[in-house]
Amino acid sequence: MGVKKNIDTIKYKKAIDFSYNFYLGKYRKGVKLPYFTYMSSVSNLIIENNGTTDEAIAGLFHDLLEFDLSTKRENSIKNKFGTKVFNIVKQCSNINLDKTKNSDWIGNKKKFIDSMTKKSQSTLLVSICDKLYSSNCMISDYNRIGKKLWKKYDHSNEHTLWYYKNLCKNFKKYLKNHKSLKDKFQRNVNEIDYFIKK
């Protein structure tokens, strides 16, 4: 994995506060937990896998634009944390960034999968850490509540599996290094596949 990168803890603390304030009162799907704890866990995973300060910060609010598409919010990220962080957040977003919200879940996911070949290595690292932690949560939630879990999502479990399988394939193809992350994500996808087919 190489030498660990030093994290700028002062800049990172500002990002933690920014993320906490933004996600306050928001909860993730599945077994209800504060959204901020999810974001901080993704960010920790990035740090543990030799991510930079900017990558770790992007992990703290990588899907923020899916909640708030305003120019004011975009400028706030750029001004406080820099263009690199903003570009990672933008590339991680599963939405049309033309200021209109699109409810086409499958279309948005397909667009994301198709665009992975053009995404930066930083974006792919943040994304795989997000998806790995998300799949960890899904497996944990399934073990706690069983098939009732699938009713908590806006799309079918078959669509989730399709998305994760394609992500897995593309991470292997386009993300350099990080074999451990890719292997763990593949194992999680296999386990989710097993749960869905039970």
C-alpha positions in Angstrom: 0.0 0.0 0.0 3.1 2.3 0.3 3.8 5.1 2.7 0.8 6.6 4.4 -0.1 10.2 3.3 -0.3 12.9 6.0 -3.7 14.3 6.5 -4.1 18.1 7.0 -6.0 17.8 10.2 -7.0 21.5 10.4 -8.6 21.5 6.9 -10.1 18.1 7.6 -11.7 19.3 10.9 -13.3 22.1 8.9 -14.7 19.6 6.5 -16.1 17.4 9.3 -18.0 20.4 10.7 -19.2 21.3 7.2 -20.4 17.7 6.6 -22.0 17.4 10.1 -24.0 20.6 9.7 -25.2 19.7 6.2 -26.3 16.2 7.0 -27.8 17.0 10.4 -31.3 15.5 10.5 -30.8 13.3 7.5 -30.8 9.5 7.8 -29.7 6.8 5.4 -32.0 4.1 4.0 -32.1 0.6 5.5 -31.8 0.5 9.2 -32.1 4.2 10.2 -28.8 5.7 11.2 -27.6 9.4 11.0 -26.3 10.1 7.5 -23.2 11.9 8.9 -21.9 8.7 10.5 -22.1 7.0 7.1 -20.1 9.8 5.5 -17.5 9.8 8.2 -17.1 6.0 7.9 -16.6 6.4 4.1 -14.0 9.1 4.7 -12.2 6.9 7.3 -12.0 4.1 4.7 -10.4 6.5 2.3 -7.8 7.5 4.8 -7.1 3.9 5.7 -6.4 3.2 2.0 -3.8 5.9 1.7 -6.1 8.6 0.4 -5.1 12.3 0.4 -6.6 15.1 2.5 -8.7 16.2 -0.5 -9.9 12.6 -1.2 -10.8 12.2 2.5 -12.7 15.5 2.5 -14.6 14.6 -0.7 -15.6 11.4 1.1 -17.3 13.5 3.8 -19.7 15.0 1.4 -19.4 13.1 -1.9 -23.2 13.0 -2.5 -23.9 16.4 -1.2 -25.0 17.7 -4.7 -27.7 15.0 -4.8 -29.3 16.9 -1.9 -28.5 20.5 -2.9 -27.8 21.5 -6.5 -27.6 25.2 -5.8 -24.8 27.4 -7.2 -24.3 28.8 -3.7 -23.6 25.3 -2.3 -21.1 24.6 -5.2 -19.3 27.8 -4.6 -19.2 27.1 -0.9 -17.4 23.8 -1.5 -14.9 25.4 -3.9 -14.1 28.4 -1.7 -13.7 26.4 1.6 -12.0 23.3 0.3 -10.7 23.9 -3.3 -11.6 23.0 -6.8 -10.1 19.5 -6.6 -12.5 18.5 -3.8 -15.4 20.0 -5.7 -14.5 18.1 -8.9 -14.4 14.8 -7.0 -17.8 15.5 -5.4 -19.2 16.5 -8.8 -17.8 13.3 -10.4 -19.2 11.2 -7.6 -22.7 12.5 -8.1 -25.4 10.3 -9.5 -27.4 13.1 -10.9 -27.7 15.5 -13.8 -25.8 18.6 -12.8 -27.9 20.9 -14.9 -29.9 22.2 -11.9 -32.8 19.8 -12.5 -33.4 16.8 -10.4 -34.0 13.6 -12.3 -35.9 10.8 -10.6 -34.8 8.2 -13.2 -32.8 5.9 -10.8 -31.7 3.4 -13.5 -30.9 6.1 -16.0 -28.7 7.9 -13.5 -26.9 4.8 -12.4 -26.3 3.7 -16.0 -24.9 7.2 -16.8 -22.6 6.9 -13.8 -21.4 3.4 -14.9 -20.8 4.6 -18.5 -18.8 7.6 -17.3 -16.4 5.7 -15.0 -13.9 5.4 -17.8 -13.5 9.2 -17.7 -13.4 9.7 -13.9 -10.2 10.6 -12.1 -8.4 8.1 -9.9 -9.3 10.2 -6.9 -13.0 10.0 -7.8 -12.8 6.2 -8.3 -11.1 5.8 -4.9 -13.8 7.8 -3.1 -16.5 6.0 -5.0 -15.3 2.5 -4.3 -14.9 3.4 -0.6 -18.5 4.7 -0.6 -19.8 1.6 -2.4 -17.8 -0.8 -0.2 -19.2 0.8 3.0 -22.7 1.0 1.5 -22.6 -2.7 0.7 -21.2 -3.5 4.2 -24.2 -1.7 5.6 -26.6 -3.5 3.3 -25.2 -6.9 4.4 -25.3 -5.9 8.1 -28.9 -4.6 7.7 -30.0 -7.8 5.9 -28.6 -9.9 8.8 -30.6 -7.8 11.2 -34.0 -7.5 9.4 -33.9 -9.9 6.5 -35.9 -9.4 3.3 -37.8 -6.5 4.8 -34.7 -4.5 3.9 -35.6 -4.4 0.2 -38.9 -2.6 0.9 -36.9 0.4 2.3 -35.4 1.2 -1.1 -37.0 3.1 -4.0 -35.9 0.5 -6.5 -35.9 -3.3 -6.7 -33.2 -5.5 -5.2 -32.5 -6.8 -8.7 -31.7 -3.3 -9.9 -29.3 -2.8 -6.9 -27.5 -6.0 -7.8 -27.3 -5.0 -11.4 -25.7 -1.7 -10.4 -23.2 -3.2 -7.9 -22.1 -5.9 -10.4 -21.4 -3.3 -13.0 -19.6 -1.0 -10.6 -17.5 -3.9 -9.5 -16.5 -4.8 -13.1 -15.6 -1.1 -13.8 -13.6 -0.6 -10.6 -11.5 -3.6 -11.6 -11.1 -2.2 -15.1 -10.4 1.5 -14.3 -9.2 1.9 -10.7 -5.5 1.4 -10.5 -4.0 -0.5 -7.5 -6.3 -0.9 -4.5 -6.6 -4.7 -5.0 -7.8 -5.2 -1.4 -10.7 -2.7 -1.9 -11.7 -4.3 -5.2 -11.6 -7.8 -3.7 -13.6 -6.8 -0.7 -16.2 -5.2 -2.8 -16.4 -8.3 -5.1 -17.0 -10.5 -2.0 -19.8 -8.1 -0.8 -21.5 -8.2 -4.2 -21.4 -12.0 -4.2 -22.9 -12.0 -0.7 -25.7 -9.6 -1.7 -26.3 -11.7 -4.8 -26.8 -14.7 -2.5 -29.2 -12.9 -0.2 -31.3 -11.7 -3.1 -31.6 -15.1 -4.7 -32.4 -16.9 -1.4 
